[in-house]
Amino acid sequence: MAKKDAKKQTDDQIAKKEKAAKKRARQRQAKAKAGNVIDKMQDVLLGIGAEKKAAIEAKLREII
């Protein structure tokens, strides 16, 4: 019985670590995607004055 409990515990630990790894991967992807959006928006914002650009960029960062 002790072996079953130990195996179940290790399986639970492995599952927990895998879940955490997937969560970190999702967060990394979301952060990269947000960075890409900001980079694309900067190209658009180059035609706008520096003050407006800074304000819009700050709002974008708040949203993300």
MOJORA-V891774 format. One record per residue. N is the residue number from 1. RES is the residue in one letter. SS is DSSP state (a for helix, b for strand, c for the rest). PHI is phi in whole degrees, 0 to 359 (* if undefined). PSI is psi as a letter, one per 40 degrees, with the letter a starting at -180 (* if undefined). Layout:
BEGIN
{{N & RES & SS & PHI & PSI} {N & RES & SS & PHI & PSI}}
END
This chain:
BEGIN
{{1 & M & c & * & d} {2 & A & a & 297 & d} {3 & K & a & 295 & d} {4 & K & a & 299 & d} {5 & D & a & 298 & d} {6 & A & a & 295 & d} {7 & K & a & 294 & d} {8 & K & a & 299 & d} {9 & Q & a & 296 & d} {10 & T & a & 293 & d} {11 & D & a & 299 & d} {12 & D & a & 297 & d} {13 & Q & a & 295 & d} {14 & I & a & 298 & d} {15 & A & a & 299 & d} {16 & K & a & 296 & d} {17 & K & a & 294 & d} {18 & E & a & 296 & d} {19 & K & a & 298 & d} {20 & A & a & 295 & d} {21 & A & a & 295 & d} {22 & K & a & 296 & d} {23 & K & a & 297 & d} {24 & R & a & 298 & d} {25 & A & a & 296 & d} {26 & R & a & 298 & d} {27 & Q & a & 296 & d} {28 & R & a & 299 & d} {29 & Q & a & 296 & d} {30 & A & a & 296 & d} {31 & K & a & 295 & d} {32 & A & a & 296 & d} {33 & K & a & 296 & d} {34 & A & a & 298 & d} {35 & G & a & 298 & d} {36 & N & a & 295 & d} {37 & V & a & 298 & d} {38 & I & a & 296 & d} {39 & D & a & 299 & d} {40 & K & a & 295 & d} {41 & M & a & 294 & d} {42 & Q & a & 298 & d} {43 & D & a & 300 & d} {44 & V & a & 292 & d} {45 & L & a & 283 & e} {46 & L & c & 300 & d} {47 & G & c & 280 & e} {48 & I & c & 262 & i} {49 & G & c & 302 & i} {50 & A & a & 299 & d} {51 & E & a & 294 & d} {52 & K & a & 296 & d} {53 & K & a & 301 & d} {54 & A & a & 297 & d} {55 & A & a & 295 & d} {56 & I & a & 294 & d} {57 & E & a & 297 & d} {58 & A & a & 297 & d} {59 & K & a & 295 & d} {60 & L & a & 300 & d} {61 & R & a & 295 & d} {62 & E & a & 296 & d} {63 & I & a & 298 & d} {64 & I & c & 275 & *}}
END
